[in-house]
């Protein structure tokens, strides 16, 4: 069983998708060891508690800078022997120590079709606002490996979602979650835990 931890900052809707997929056996060879939140007020902690998953807070406000915050999270993950880290609505960019220690072992879900609408400042509802401003007809979500460069890691899975003429940022956000994020994130986790992902440069191959 691959030992995983999920990092969160808010409501935990993607965490719930992971928990539901585990309950129904859709994520294979996986043991969810911990949910770690950057905020004590995150509802994701309640979701973890309800599911009986160990949950912890590493409060961003208690650390003077990004380095000490990163060190606290990395030390906690290594102490737990975590083999895969999943960023599910985790709002902070950590230092390169994080991506070095867990190279090839961090998966993130982003609410657009990377390389569009990604990078610094593109997170949460802001992504969907920019999608509507630009006028694209398709958006979606991307599950990718995390590297030191924001939203620039090798892509594991993508799923497209139609942008409708009467969409608002909120309606589009909800549909992207329901039709894309909540589907491909559990799939990507399962593929990793089954040993079916092979990274070759920028390309991620899915093995039979």
MARVEX-645269 format. One record per residue (C-alpha): residue number from 1; residue in one letter; z, x, y. Coordinates in nm, 2 decimals, m for minus. Last residue first. Layout:
N
<node><num>NUM</num><residuo>a</residuo><w>Z</w><u>X</u><v>Y</v></node>
...
//
This chain:
208
<node><num>208</num><residuo>x</residuo><w>m1.88</w><u>m0.10</u><v>m0.12</v></node>
<node><num>207</num><residuo>x</residuo><w>m1.83</w><u>0.14</u><v>0.18</v></node>
<node><num>206</num><residuo>x</residuo><w>m1.84</w><u>0.04</u><v>0.54</v></node>
<node><num>205</num><residuo>x</residuo><w>m1.98</w><u>0.32</u><v>0.75</v></node>
<node><num>204</num><residuo>x</residuo><w>m1.84</w><u>0.39</u><v>1.10</v></node>
<node><num>203</num><residuo>x</residuo><w>m2.08</w><u>0.58</u><v>1.32</v></node>
<node><num>202</num><residuo>x</residuo><w>m1.98</w><u>0.78</u><v>1.62</v></node>
<node><num>201</num><residuo>x</residuo><w>m1.94</w><u>1.10</u><v>1.43</v></node>
<node><num>200</num><residuo>x</residuo><w>m1.93</w><u>1.00</u><v>1.06</v></node>
<node><num>199</num><residuo>x</residuo><w>m1.62</w><u>0.78</u><v>1.01</v></node>
<node><num>198</num><residuo>x</residuo><w>m1.58</w><u>0.63</u><v>0.66</v></node>
<node><num>197</num><residuo>x</residuo><w>m1.42</w><u>0.29</u><v>0.62</v></node>
<node><num>196</num><residuo>x</residuo><w>m1.36</w><u>0.13</u><v>0.27</v></node>
<node><num>195</num><residuo>x</residuo><w>m1.02</w><u>0.27</u><v>0.19</v></node>
<node><num>194</num><residuo>x</residuo><w>m0.88</w><u>m0.07</u><v>0.11</v></node>
<node><num>193</num><residuo>x</residuo><w>m0.63</w><u>m0.04</u><v>0.39</v></node>
<node><num>192</num><residuo>x</residuo><w>m0.91</w><u>0.04</u><v>0.64</v></node>
<node><num>191</num><residuo>x</residuo><w>m1.13</w><u>m0.25</u><v>0.52</v></node>
<node><num>190</num><residuo>x</residuo><w>m0.82</w><u>m0.48</u><v>0.54</v></node>
<node><num>189</num><residuo>x</residuo><w>m0.75</w><u>m0.38</u><v>0.90</v></node>
<node><num>188</num><residuo>x</residuo><w>m1.11</w><u>m0.43</u><v>1.01</v></node>
<node><num>187</num><residuo>x</residuo><w>m1.12</w><u>m0.77</u><v>0.85</v></node>
<node><num>186</num><residuo>x</residuo><w>m0.79</w><u>m0.87</u><v>1.02</v></node>
<node><num>185</num><residuo>x</residuo><w>m0.93</w><u>m0.77</u><v>1.35</v></node>
<node><num>184</num><residuo>x</residuo><w>m1.27</w><u>m0.93</u><v>1.29</v></node>
<node><num>183</num><residuo>x</residuo><w>m1.16</w><u>m1.29</u><v>1.26</v></node>
<node><num>182</num><residuo>x</residuo><w>m0.89</w><u>m1.34</u><v>1.52</v></node>
<node><num>181</num><residuo>x</residuo><w>m1.10</w><u>m1.15</u><v>1.77</v></node>
<node><num>180</num><residuo>x</residuo><w>m1.43</w><u>m1.33</u><v>1.72</v></node>
<node><num>179</num><residuo>x</residuo><w>m1.44</w><u>m1.71</u><v>1.71</v></node>
<node><num>178</num><residuo>x</residuo><w>m1.08</w><u>m1.80</u><v>1.81</v></node>
<node><num>177</num><residuo>x</residuo><w>m1.02</w><u>m1.51</u><v>2.05</v></node>
<node><num>176</num><residuo>x</residuo><w>m1.36</w><u>m1.53</u><v>2.21</v></node>
<node><num>175</num><residuo>x</residuo><w>m1.32</w><u>m1.91</u><v>2.24</v></node>
<node><num>174</num><residuo>x</residuo><w>m0.98</w><u>m1.87</u><v>2.41</v></node>
<node><num>173</num><residuo>x</residuo><w>m1.10</w><u>m1.61</u><v>2.66</v></node>
<node><num>172</num><residuo>x</residuo><w>m1.41</w><u>m1.82</u><v>2.74</v></node>
<node><num>171</num><residuo>x</residuo><w>m1.20</w><u>m2.12</u><v>2.82</v></node>
<node><num>170</num><residuo>x</residuo><w>m0.97</w><u>m1.91</u><v>3.03</v></node>
<node><num>169</num><residuo>x</residuo><w>m1.24</w><u>m1.72</u><v>3.23</v></node>
<node><num>168</num><residuo>x</residuo><w>m1.41</w><u>m2.06</u><v>3.30</v></node>
<node><num>167</num><residuo>x</residuo><w>m1.70</w><u>m2.17</u><v>3.10</v></node>
<node><num>166</num><residuo>x</residuo><w>m1.93</w><u>m2.45</u><v>3.22</v></node>
<node><num>165</num><residuo>x</residuo><w>m2.26</w><u>m2.26</u><v>3.16</v></node>
<node><num>164</num><residuo>x</residuo><w>m2.15</w><u>m2.15</u><v>2.81</v></node>
<node><num>163</num><residuo>x</residuo><w>m2.12</w><u>m1.78</u><v>2.70</v></node>
<node><num>162</num><residuo>x</residuo><w>m2.20</w><u>m1.75</u><v>2.33</v></node>
<node><num>161</num><residuo>x</residuo><w>m1.98</w><u>m1.54</u><v>2.11</v></node>
<node><num>160</num><residuo>x</residuo><w>m2.08</w><u>m1.22</u><v>1.93</v></node>
<node><num>159</num><residuo>x</residuo><w>m1.88</w><u>m1.04</u><v>1.66</v></node>
<node><num>158</num><residuo>x</residuo><w>m1.83</w><u>m0.67</u><v>1.63</v></node>
<node><num>157</num><residuo>x</residuo><w>m1.69</w><u>m0.45</u><v>1.36</v></node>
<node><num>156</num><residuo>x</residuo><w>m1.59</w><u>m0.09</u><v>1.31</v></node>
<node><num>155</num><residuo>x</residuo><w>m1.70</w><u>0.08</u><v>1.64</v></node>
<node><num>154</num><residuo>x</residuo><w>m1.63</w><u>0.45</u><v>1.68</v></node>
<node><num>153</num><residuo>x</residuo><w>m1.41</w><u>0.52</u><v>1.99</v></node>
<node><num>152</num><residuo>x</residuo><w>m1.50</w><u>0.48</u><v>2.35</v></node>
<node><num>151</num><residuo>x</residuo><w>m1.27</w><u>0.20</u><v>2.46</v></node>
<node><num>150</num><residuo>x</residuo><w>m1.06</w><u>0.45</u><v>2.67</v></node>
<node><num>149</num><residuo>x</residuo><w>m1.12</w><u>0.81</u><v>2.59</v></node>
<node><num>148</num><residuo>x</residuo><w>m0.85</w><u>0.98</u><v>2.38</v></node>
<node><num>147</num><residuo>x</residuo><w>m0.98</w><u>0.80</u><v>2.07</v></node>
<node><num>146</num><residuo>x</residuo><w>m0.91</w><u>0.46</u><v>1.92</v></node>
<node><num>145</num><residuo>x</residuo><w>m1.11</w><u>0.32</u><v>1.62</v></node>
<node><num>144</num><residuo>x</residuo><w>m1.29</w><u>0.00</u><v>1.70</v></node>
<node><num>143</num><residuo>x</residuo><w>m1.27</w><u>m0.38</u><v>1.66</v></node>
<node><num>142</num><residuo>x</residuo><w>m1.51</w><u>m0.54</u><v>1.91</v></node>
<node><num>141</num><residuo>x</residuo><w>m1.52</w><u>m0.89</u><v>2.05</v></node>
<node><num>140</num><residuo>x</residuo><w>m1.77</w><u>m1.13</u><v>2.19</v></node>
<node><num>139</num><residuo>x</residuo><w>m2.01</w><u>m1.18</u><v>2.48</v></node>
<node><num>138</num><residuo>x</residuo><w>m2.35</w><u>m1.34</u><v>2.50</v></node>
<node><num>137</num><residuo>x</residuo><w>m2.53</w><u>m1.51</u><v>2.79</v></node>
<node><num>136</num><residuo>x</residuo><w>m2.45</w><u>m1.25</u><v>3.05</v></node>
<node><num>135</num><residuo>x</residuo><w>m2.39</w><u>m1.38</u><v>3.41</v></node>
<node><num>134</num><residuo>x</residuo><w>m2.23</w><u>m1.08</u><v>3.56</v></node>
<node><num>133</num><residuo>x</residuo><w>m1.95</w><u>m1.28</u><v>3.72</v></node>
<node><num>132</num><residuo>x</residuo><w>m1.89</w><u>m1.46</u><v>3.40</v></node>
<node><num>131</num><residuo>x</residuo><w>m1.85</w><u>m1.14</u><v>3.20</v></node>
<node><num>130</num><residuo>x</residuo><w>m1.63</w><u>m0.99</u><v>3.48</v></node>
<node><num>129</num><residuo>x</residuo><w>m1.39</w><u>m1.28</u><v>3.47</v></node>
<node><num>128</num><residuo>x</residuo><w>m1.38</w><u>m1.25</u><v>3.09</v></node>
<node><num>127</num><residuo>x</residuo><w>m1.28</w><u>m0.89</u><v>3.10</v></node>
<node><num>126</num><residuo>x</residuo><w>m1.02</w><u>m0.96</u><v>3.36</v></node>
<node><num>125</num><residuo>x</residuo><w>m0.85</w><u>m1.22</u><v>3.14</v></node>
<node><num>124</num><residuo>x</residuo><w>m0.71</w><u>m0.94</u><v>2.91</v></node>
<node><num>123</num><residuo>x</residuo><w>m0.83</w><u>m0.59</u><v>2.97</v></node>
<node><num>122</num><residuo>x</residuo><w>m1.10</w><u>m0.40</u><v>3.16</v></node>
<node><num>121</num><residuo>x</residuo><w>m0.92</w><u>m0.19</u><v>3.42</v></node>
<node><num>120</num><residuo>x</residuo><w>m1.02</w><u>0.14</u><v>3.27</v></node>
<node><num>119</num><residuo>x</residuo><w>m1.29</w><u>0.10</u><v>3.00</v></node>
<node><num>118</num><residuo>x</residuo><w>m1.48</w><u>m0.20</u><v>2.88</v></node>
<node><num>117</num><residuo>x</residuo><w>m1.72</w><u>m0.47</u><v>3.00</v></node>
<node><num>116</num><residuo>x</residuo><w>m2.02</w><u>m0.36</u><v>2.79</v></node>
<node><num>115</num><residuo>x</residuo><w>m2.00</w><u>m0.07</u><v>2.55</v></node>
<node><num>114</num><residuo>x</residuo><w>m1.85</w><u>m0.26</u><v>2.37</v></node>
<node><num>113</num><residuo>x</residuo><w>m1.91</w><u>m0.63</u><v>2.30</v></node>
<node><num>112</num><residuo>x</residuo><w>m1.61</w><u>m0.78</u><v>2.47</v></node>
<node><num>111</num><residuo>x</residuo><w>m1.25</w><u>m0.88</u><v>2.40</v></node>
<node><num>110</num><residuo>x</residuo><w>m1.13</w><u>m0.54</u><v>2.27</v></node>
<node><num>109</num><residuo>x</residuo><w>m0.94</w><u>m0.50</u><v>1.94</v></node>
<node><num>108</num><residuo>x</residuo><w>m0.79</w><u>m0.16</u><v>1.87</v></node>
<node><num>107</num><residuo>x</residuo><w>m0.75</w><u>0.04</u><v>1.54</v></node>
<node><num>106</num><residuo>x</residuo><w>m0.56</w><u>0.37</u><v>1.52</v></node>
<node><num>105</num><residuo>x</residuo><w>m0.57</w><u>0.59</u><v>1.21</v></node>
<node><num>104</num><residuo>x</residuo><w>m0.87</w><u>0.81</u><v>1.28</v></node>
<node><num>103</num><residuo>x</residuo><w>m0.65</w><u>1.05</u><v>1.47</v></node>
<node><num>102</num><residuo>x</residuo><w>m0.29</w><u>0.94</u><v>1.45</v></node>
<node><num>101</num><residuo>x</residuo><w>m0.11</w><u>1.25</u><v>1.57</v></node>
<node><num>100</num><residuo>x</residuo><w>m0.40</w><u>1.34</u><v>1.81</v></node>
<node><num>99</num><residuo>x</residuo><w>m0.45</w><u>0.99</u><v>1.94</v></node>
<node><num>98</num><residuo>x</residuo><w>m0.08</w><u>0.95</u><v>2.03</v></node>
<node><num>97</num><residuo>x</residuo><w>m0.05</w><u>1.31</u><v>2.17</v></node>
<node><num>96</num><residuo>x</residuo><w>m0.35</w><u>1.23</u><v>2.39</v></node>
<node><num>95</num><residuo>x</residuo><w>m0.12</w><u>1.02</u><v>2.62</v></node>
<node><num>94</num><residuo>x</residuo><w>m0.08</w><u>0.65</u><v>2.59</v></node>
<node><num>93</num><residuo>x</residuo><w>m0.29</w><u>0.37</u><v>2.76</v></node>
<node><num>92</num><residuo>x</residuo><w>m0.08</w><u>0.06</u><v>2.80</v></node>
<node><num>91</num><residuo>x</residuo><w>m0.15</w><u>m0.30</u><v>2.75</v></node>
<node><num>90</num><residuo>x</residuo><w>m0.10</w><u>m0.36</u><v>2.38</v></node>
<node><num>89</num><residuo>x</residuo><w>m0.28</w><u>m0.68</u><v>2.30</v></node>
<node><num>88</num><residuo>x</residuo><w>m0.31</w><u>m0.60</u><v>1.93</v></node>
<node><num>87</num><residuo>x</residuo><w>m0.32</w><u>m0.22</u><v>1.90</v></node>
<node><num>86</num><residuo>x</residuo><w>m0.30</w><u>m0.15</u><v>1.53</v></node>
<node><num>85</num><residuo>x</residuo><w>m0.15</w><u>0.17</u><v>1.40</v></node>
<node><num>84</num><residuo>x</residuo><w>m0.23</w><u>0.29</u><v>1.04</v></node>
<node><num>83</num><residuo>x</residuo><w>m0.04</w><u>0.53</u><v>0.82</v></node>
<node><num>82</num><residuo>x</residuo><w>0.31</w><u>0.47</u><v>0.95</v></node>
<node><num>81</num><residuo>x</residuo><w>0.57</w><u>0.71</u><v>0.80</v></node>
<node><num>80</num><residuo>x</residuo><w>0.85</w><u>0.52</u><v>0.97</v></node>
<node><num>79</num><residuo>x</residuo><w>0.98</w><u>0.83</u><v>1.15</v></node>
<node><num>78</num><residuo>x</residuo><w>0.62</w><u>0.90</u><v>1.25</v></node>
<node><num>77</num><residuo>x</residuo><w>0.59</w><u>0.56</u><v>1.42</v></node>
<node><num>76</num><residuo>x</residuo><w>0.92</w><u>0.59</u><v>1.61</v></node>
<node><num>75</num><residuo>x</residuo><w>0.84</w><u>0.95</u><v>1.72</v></node>
<node><num>74</num><residuo>x</residuo><w>0.49</w><u>0.83</u><v>1.84</v></node>
<node><num>73</num><residuo>x</residuo><w>0.65</w><u>0.54</u><v>2.04</v></node>
<node><num>72</num><residuo>x</residuo><w>0.91</w><u>0.75</u><v>2.21</v></node>
<node><num>71</num><residuo>x</residuo><w>0.67</w><u>1.03</u><v>2.28</v></node>
<node><num>70</num><residuo>x</residuo><w>0.42</w><u>0.80</u><v>2.44</v></node>
<node><num>69</num><residuo>x</residuo><w>0.69</w><u>0.66</u><v>2.68</v></node>
<node><num>68</num><residuo>x</residuo><w>0.80</w><u>1.01</u><v>2.76</v></node>
<node><num>67</num><residuo>x</residuo><w>0.44</w><u>1.12</u><v>2.84</v></node>
<node><num>66</num><residuo>x</residuo><w>0.35</w><u>0.80</u><v>3.04</v></node>
<node><num>65</num><residuo>x</residuo><w>0.63</w><u>0.85</u><v>3.29</v></node>
<node><num>64</num><residuo>x</residuo><w>0.99</w><u>0.77</u><v>3.38</v></node>
<node><num>63</num><residuo>x</residuo><w>1.06</w><u>0.57</u><v>3.07</v></node>
<node><num>62</num><residuo>x</residuo><w>1.30</w><u>0.26</u><v>3.06</v></node>
<node><num>61</num><residuo>x</residuo><w>1.04</w><u>0.03</u><v>3.22</v></node>
<node><num>60</num><residuo>x</residuo><w>0.80</w><u>0.08</u><v>2.93</v></node>
<node><num>59</num><residuo>x</residuo><w>1.05</w><u>m0.09</u><v>2.70</v></node>
<node><num>58</num><residuo>x</residuo><w>1.02</w><u>0.04</u><v>2.34</v></node>
<node><num>57</num><residuo>x</residuo><w>1.12</w><u>m0.28</u><v>2.17</v></node>
<node><num>56</num><residuo>x</residuo><w>1.15</w><u>m0.32</u><v>1.79</v></node>
<node><num>55</num><residuo>x</residuo><w>1.05</w><u>m0.56</u><v>1.52</v></node>
<node><num>54</num><residuo>x</residuo><w>1.10</w><u>m0.57</u><v>1.15</v></node>
<node><num>53</num><residuo>x</residuo><w>0.88</w><u>m0.85</u><v>1.00</v></node>
<node><num>52</num><residuo>x</residuo><w>1.05</w><u>m1.17</u><v>0.87</v></node>
<node><num>51</num><residuo>x</residuo><w>0.76</w><u>m1.39</u><v>0.98</v></node>
<node><num>50</num><residuo>x</residuo><w>0.97</w><u>m1.58</u><v>1.24</v></node>
<node><num>49</num><residuo>x</residuo><w>1.10</w><u>m1.25</u><v>1.37</v></node>
<node><num>48</num><residuo>x</residuo><w>0.75</w><u>m1.11</u><v>1.41</v></node>
<node><num>47</num><residuo>x</residuo><w>0.63</w><u>m1.43</u><v>1.60</v></node>
<node><num>46</num><residuo>x</residuo><w>0.94</w><u>m1.41</u><v>1.81</v></node>
<node><num>45</num><residuo>x</residuo><w>0.86</w><u>m1.04</u><v>1.90</v></node>
<node><num>44</num><residuo>x</residuo><w>0.51</w><u>m1.15</u><v>1.99</v></node>
<node><num>43</num><residuo>x</residuo><w>0.66</w><u>m1.37</u><v>2.25</v></node>
<node><num>42</num><residuo>x</residuo><w>0.70</w><u>m1.05</u><v>2.46</v></node>
<node><num>41</num><residuo>x</residuo><w>1.02</w><u>m1.05</u><v>2.68</v></node>
<node><num>40</num><residuo>x</residuo><w>1.16</w><u>m0.72</u><v>2.55</v></node>
<node><num>39</num><residuo>x</residuo><w>0.84</w><u>m0.55</u><v>2.66</v></node>
<node><num>38</num><residuo>x</residuo><w>0.65</w><u>m0.26</u><v>2.52</v></node>
<node><num>37</num><residuo>x</residuo><w>0.66</w><u>m0.42</u><v>2.18</v></node>
<node><num>36</num><residuo>x</residuo><w>0.67</w><u>m0.27</u><v>1.83</v></node>
<node><num>35</num><residuo>x</residuo><w>0.60</w><u>m0.47</u><v>1.53</v></node>
<node><num>34</num><residuo>x</residuo><w>0.69</w><u>m0.29</u><v>1.21</v></node>
<node><num>33</num><residuo>x</residuo><w>0.63</w><u>m0.22</u><v>0.84</v></node>
<node><num>32</num><residuo>x</residuo><w>0.33</w><u>m0.44</u><v>0.77</v></node>
<node><num>31</num><residuo>x</residuo><w>0.24</w><u>m0.34</u><v>0.42</v></node>
<node><num>30</num><residuo>x</residuo><w>m0.13</w><u>m0.36</u><v>0.34</v></node>
<node><num>29</num><residuo>x</residuo><w>m0.33</w><u>m0.32</u><v>0.02</v></node>
<node><num>28</num><residuo>x</residuo><w>m0.55</w><u>m0.63</u><v>0.11</v></node>
<node><num>27</num><residuo>x</residuo><w>m0.57</w><u>m0.84</u><v>0.42</v></node>
<node><num>26</num><residuo>x</residuo><w>m0.71</w><u>m1.18</u><v>0.33</v></node>
<node><num>25</num><residuo>x</residuo><w>m0.42</w><u>m1.27</u><v>0.11</v></node>
<node><num>24</num><residuo>x</residuo><w>m0.34</w><u>m1.60</u><v>0.28</v></node>
<node><num>23</num><residuo>x</residuo><w>m0.01</w><u>m1.47</u><v>0.42</v></node>
<node><num>22</num><residuo>x</residuo><w>m0.17</w><u>m1.15</u><v>0.53</v></node>
<node><num>21</num><residuo>x</residuo><w>m0.44</w><u>m1.33</u><v>0.72</v></node>
<node><num>20</num><residuo>x</residuo><w>m0.18</w><u>m1.55</u><v>0.89</v></node>
<node><num>19</num><residuo>x</residuo><w>0.03</w><u>m1.24</u><v>0.99</v></node>
<node><num>18</num><residuo>x</residuo><w>m0.28</w><u>m1.07</u><v>1.13</v></node>
<node><num>17</num><residuo>x</residuo><w>m0.39</w><u>m1.38</u><v>1.32</v></node>
<node><num>16</num><residuo>x</residuo><w>m0.04</w><u>m1.41</u><v>1.45</v></node>
<node><num>15</num><residuo>x</residuo><w>m0.05</w><u>m1.05</u><v>1.58</v></node>
<node><num>14</num><residuo>x</residuo><w>m0.38</w><u>m1.13</u><v>1.75</v></node>
<node><num>13</num><residuo>x</residuo><w>m0.20</w><u>m1.42</u><v>1.93</v></node>
<node><num>12</num><residuo>x</residuo><w>0.09</w><u>m1.19</u><v>2.02</v></node>
<node><num>11</num><residuo>x</residuo><w>0.21</w><u>m1.34</u><v>2.34</v></node>
<node><num>10</num><residuo>x</residuo><w>0.26</w><u>m1.01</u><v>2.53</v></node>
<node><num>9</num><residuo>x</residuo><w>0.29</w><u>m0.63</u><v>2.49</v></node>
<node><num>8</num><residuo>x</residuo><w>0.20</w><u>m0.55</u><v>2.13</v></node>
<node><num>7</num><residuo>x</residuo><w>0.18</w><u>m0.25</u><v>1.89</v></node>
<node><num>6</num><residuo>x</residuo><w>0.13</w><u>m0.33</u><v>1.53</v></node>
<node><num>5</num><residuo>x</residuo><w>0.26</w><u>m0.10</u><v>1.26</v></node>
<node><num>4</num><residuo>x</residuo><w>0.10</w><u>m0.03</u><v>0.92</v></node>
<node><num>3</num><residuo>x</residuo><w>0.20</w><u>0.12</u><v>0.58</v></node>
<node><num>2</num><residuo>x</residuo><w>m0.09</w><u>0.13</u><v>0.34</v></node>
<node><num>1</num><residuo>x</residuo><w>0.00</w><u>0.00</u><v>0.00</v></node>
//
